[in-house]
Amino acid sequence: MISARAAVAQAIELEPRDSRDHLRRLTQYQSTRIRIDLMQERARWAQAHARFRTELTDFKGQQLQLLGLLAAVVAFIATAGNIASQSTGVEGLRLMLVASGAIAVVFGTFSLVNNSRVTRVIAAVVIGCAMIGAGMFVPASWMS
C-alpha cells in the first residue's frame, strides 16, 4: 500500500501542468489515492474484527466453563445431601467417593468441549477414576 501511494504521488509530480486534461488526471490520481486509503482502512478494520471475534469466542468458552463448574458444585451438594440422608458411616463415605469421582470425570471431559488443555482433562479423569476406584475397591476396614 505504501508503494502504491508513493507511485500515485510520483505520478502527480510528473504530470505536465500545461496539458488540457491536467485537472482531470489530477482528480483521477486523487481518487486512486483515496481508494488506496480506503483499502488500507478496510484491512485494518478486518484485522480488528477478527481479533474481537476471537476474544469473544474465548470469553464464551470461559463463561461456559464457569457454568459447568457451578453445575458440578450444585450436583455435588445435591448428591451429598441425598447420600447423607440415606446412608451412614462407611457406606456414605464410599458413595461420596464414587459420586465425587463420577462428577470429576463427567465435568473434566465436559471441559473438552471448551477447548481446554488436554493435560487438565487427563488430570481430572485420572483423579475421578481414582476416587471411583477407592470408593468401590478399598476395604471398609481401611475407611473406619
C-alpha positions in Angstrom: 0.0 0.0 0.0 2.9 2.4 0.8 4.5 1.7 -2.6 1.1 2.4 -4.3 0.7 5.6 -2.5 4.3 6.6 -3.4 3.6 5.7 -7.1 0.5 8.0 -7.1 2.5 10.8 -5.6 5.2 10.4 -8.2 2.6 10.3 -11.0 1.1 13.6 -9.7 4.5 15.2 -9.6 5.4 14.0 -13.1 2.1 15.1 -14.7 2.6 18.0 -17.0 0.8 21.1 -15.7 0.2 22.7 -19.0 -1.8 19.9 -20.6 -5.5 20.4 -21.2 -6.7 17.5 -19.1 -4.3 18.2 -16.2 -7.1 18.7 -13.7 -9.0 15.6 -14.8 -5.9 13.4 -14.4 -5.1 15.0 -11.0 -8.7 14.2 -9.9 -8.2 10.6 -11.1 -4.9 10.3 -9.1 -6.5 11.7 -6.0 -9.4 9.3 -6.3 -6.9 6.4 -6.7 -5.1 7.7 -3.6 -8.5 7.7 -1.7 -9.2 4.1 -2.9 -5.8 3.0 -1.6 -6.5 4.7 1.8 -10.0 3.0 1.9 -8.5 -0.4 1.2 -5.9 0.1 3.9 -8.5 1.2 6.4 -10.8 -1.8 5.4 -7.9 -4.2 6.0 -7.3 -2.6 9.4 -11.0 -3.0 10.3 -11.0 -6.6 9.2 -8.0 -7.4 11.4 -9.6 -5.7 14.4 -12.9 -7.5 13.7 -11.1 -10.9 13.6 -9.3 -10.1 16.8 -12.5 -9.0 18.6 -14.3 -12.1 17.3 -11.5 -14.3 18.7 -11.7 -12.6 22.1 -15.5 -13.0 22.1 -15.2 -16.7 21.4 -12.6 -17.1 24.2 -14.9 -15.2 26.6 -17.8 -17.5 25.7 -15.7 -20.5 26.4 -14.7 -19.1 29.8 -18.3 -18.5 30.7 -19.3 -22.0 29.7 -16.5 -23.4 31.9 -17.8 -21.3 34.8 -21.3 -22.6 34.2 -20.0 -26.1 34.2 -18.2 -25.6 37.4 -21.3 -24.2 39.0 -23.3 -27.2 37.8 -20.7 -29.5 39.3 -20.9 -27.8 42.6 -24.7 -28.0 42.6 -24.6 -31.7 41.6 -22.1 -32.4 44.4 -24.2 -30.6 47.0 -27.4 -32.4 45.9 -25.6 -35.8 45.9 -24.1 -35.2 49.3 -27.4 -34.2 50.8 -29.1 -37.3 49.3 -26.4 -39.6 50.5 -26.2 -38.1 53.9 -30.0 -38.6 54.4 -30.0 -42.2 53.3 -26.6 -43.7 54.3 -24.5 -43.8 57.4 -20.8 -44.2 58.2 -18.6 -46.1 55.8 -21.3 -46.7 53.2 -21.9 -43.0 52.9 -18.2 -42.4 52.6 -17.9 -44.9 49.8 -20.9 -43.4 48.0 -19.5 -39.9 48.3 -16.1 -41.1 46.9 -17.8 -42.7 43.9 -20.2 -39.7 43.3 -17.3 -37.2 43.6 -15.2 -39.3 41.2 -18.1 -39.5 38.7 -18.6 -35.8 38.9 -14.9 -35.1 38.3 -14.9 -37.4 35.3 -18.0 -36.0 33.7 -17.1 -32.4 34.2 -13.5 -33.0 33.3 -14.5 -34.4 29.9 -17.1 -31.7 29.6 -14.3 -29.2 29.5 -13.0 -30.7 26.3 -16.0 -29.0 24.6 -14.4 -25.7 25.6 -11.1 -26.5 24.1 -9.4 -26.9 27.5 -5.9 -28.2 27.7 -5.8 -32.0 27.4 -3.4 -32.3 30.4 -6.0 -30.7 32.6 -8.7 -33.0 31.3 -6.5 -36.1 31.8 -5.7 -35.0 35.4 -9.4 -34.6 36.2 -10.3 -38.0 34.7 -7.4 -39.8 36.5 -8.3 -38.2 39.8 -12.0 -39.0 39.2 -11.2 -42.6 38.3 -9.0 -42.9 41.4 -11.9 -41.7 43.6 -14.3 -44.1 42.0 -11.8 -47.0 42.4 -11.2 -46.0 46.1 -14.9 -45.9 46.8 -15.5 -49.3 45.1 -12.5 -51.4 45.9 -10.9 -50.1 49.2 -11.9 -52.4 52.0 -14.3 -51.0 54.6 -11.9 -51.7 57.4 -9.4 -49.2 55.9 -12.0 -46.4 56.0 -13.1 -46.7 59.6 
